């Protein structure tokens, strides 16, 4: 079965046209030279046209739940096709309401997620930033955070805890993980990745680190202000922080959630991990490179029945 993409003429071939952009992507995957085939896929509004191929499908859409008078001919036009494909269930139900009787399948529009993407890491990255990680007398409950991360993401390979620290050049992370594994009866080899950063960062490098992170944790036992938390909040990264009196100013921001116990911190870590997974799955599902193959599979489903 060979699919030829039809209907991309004039304005529809322009880069500013949604139909043109998705049609070109369909061509690049399904039929690079767009040579003739036994299936025609029209990527265009349903204008009246002569259909002569063995199988005719259309990928189209409509932006209202009513049909204006100048589009009334769309319904008989759509009913000429063997298959109608639309990007949303809402459009499908409207077309059925308008009188389309031919099979309608839903396949979303896609975008190139390698271009239109946020700058966060492709894995779930948690950042904590403070002095004296691994040392005594720290203002940060760093052992709580480390242990909560190890327990919450045991066995995970798609997470990382970034610890940006200073003032303690001899951090014995391996020994700390031995203690955590023993205390919590964990297999040390299953502890999720942890990366300690002790190099000096410029402000621009710090900004990049914040923007790449999915979650910033501030688990302080005392603070005068917390510049790192302020920086993280300002860049827009999701933040969680221990609710202590000196950090009440944080409540002015919308991208932050407080916790009072270790259990609440662990729950929030897992909640934001679930957000990461949902975002990842949606991006994969709606990536433009996957859409043409979905189109091909659904056409094959109906083509074989005709």
Secondary structure by P-SEA (a helix, b strand, c coil): cbbbbccccccccccccaaaaaaaaaaaccccccccccbbbbcccccbbbbcccbbbbbcccccccccccccaaaaaaaaccbbbbccaaaaaaaaaaccccbbbbbbbbcccccccccccccbbbbbbbccccccccccaaaaaaaaaaaaccccccbbbbbbcccccccaaaaaaaaaaaaaccccccccbbbbbcccccaaaaaaaaaaccbbbbbcccccccaaaaaaaaaccbbbbccccccccccccccccccccaaaaaaaaaaaaaaaaaaaaaaaaacccaaaaaaaaaaaaaaaac
